[in-house]
């Protein structure tokens, strides 16, 4: 249980730093792409949350 929680938290940290890096590159080249980035980040978070909810619902 603890190992799974650590794994999920580490995946979220990797995704967070990856998205921050992508945001840095996008702001450098296209300053108007900021809303598009946030829409993509929200979609990514919704997909991850849906996957986690389905995963834990299937186990019960």
Secondary structure, 3 states (H helix, E strand, C coil): CHHHHHHHHHHHHHHHHHHHHHHHHHHHHCHHHHHHHHHHHHHHHHHHHHHHHHHHHHHC
